[in-house]
Amino acid sequence: METFNYLRPIYYLITLLLIFNLLYLIILNKKLKINIYVFLNSIILTVIGLVLLFQQGIIIDEFNMSGDSIIFYLSIFFIIITIISALFTFKKSKN
C-alpha cells in the first residue's frame, strides 16, 4: 500500500517557523506586544498543521492509502512547541 507523504514539506516548513518563534521568545524577548504576536503566530501555525493533518486523513481515506506517521508525530511536536511558547510568553508578561 502506498504512503501519502506529499504534505511532508509543508509540515517541515511549519516546524521550522514554530522553532523560530520559540527561539525568539526564549532569546530575544524584549517587548511584550511582540511576544504576544509571536505566540498568536505559533497558535495559527499549529492550527494550520492540525487542519492539514485532518485533510490528509480525508485524502488517505478517499484514495485507500496508508498514512504518514512522521506527519502525525510532527503534529504532536507542534502542540508541544506551542505550549512551551505559551509558558515563555505568559512568564515574561507577569514580570
C-alpha positions in Angstrom: 0.0 0.0 0.0 1.3 3.4 -1.0 2.0 6.0 1.7 0.7 9.5 1.3 3.6 11.8 2.1 3.0 14.8 -0.3 2.3 17.2 2.6 5.6 16.5 4.4 7.5 19.6 3.0 4.7 21.8 4.3 5.0 20.2 7.8 8.8 20.8 7.7 8.2 24.4 6.9 5.7 24.9 9.7 8.0 23.1 12.1 10.9 25.4 11.2 8.7 28.5 11.7 7.5 27.3 15.1 11.0 26.7 16.2 12.0 30.2 15.1 9.1 31.6 17.1 10.1 29.6 20.1 13.7 30.8 19.8 12.6 34.4 19.5 10.5 34.0 22.7 13.4 32.4 24.6 16.3 34.6 23.4 15.0 37.9 22.0 12.1 38.7 24.3 12.4 42.4 24.7 8.9 43.8 24.1 5.7 42.4 25.4 3.5 43.2 22.5 5.7 41.4 20.0 5.8 38.4 22.3 2.0 38.1 22.1 2.1 38.4 18.3 4.7 35.7 18.1 2.6 33.5 20.4 -0.5 34.1 18.3 1.5 33.3 15.2 2.5 30.0 16.8 -1.1 29.2 17.6 -2.1 29.9 14.0 0.7 27.7 12.6 -0.4 24.9 14.9 -4.0 25.2 13.8 -2.9 25.1 10.2 -0.8 22.0 10.8 -3.7 20.2 12.6 -6.2 21.1 9.8 -3.7 19.7 7.3 -3.5 16.5 9.3 -7.3 16.2 9.2 -7.4 16.9 5.5 -4.7 14.4 4.9 -6.8 11.8 6.7 -9.7 12.5 4.4 -7.5 12.2 1.3 -6.0 9.0 2.6 -9.4 7.5 3.2 -10.7 8.5 -0.2 -7.8 7.0 -2.1 -7.4 4.0 0.1 -3.8 4.8 1.0 -1.8 4.5 4.2 -0.9 7.5 6.4 2.4 9.0 7.1 3.4 8.6 10.7 6.0 11.4 10.6 3.3 14.0 10.0 1.4 12.7 13.0 4.5 13.0 15.2 5.2 16.5 13.8 1.6 17.5 14.7 2.2 16.4 18.3 5.5 18.3 18.2 3.6 21.4 17.1 1.4 21.2 20.1 4.3 20.8 22.5 6.2 23.8 21.0 3.1 25.9 21.2 2.6 25.0 24.9 6.2 25.9 25.6 5.8 29.2 23.7 2.8 29.9 25.9 4.8 29.3 29.0 7.5 31.7 27.9 5.1 34.3 26.7 3.0 34.5 29.9 6.0 34.1 32.2 7.5 37.2 30.6 4.2 39.1 30.8 3.8 38.6 34.5 7.2 40.1 35.3 
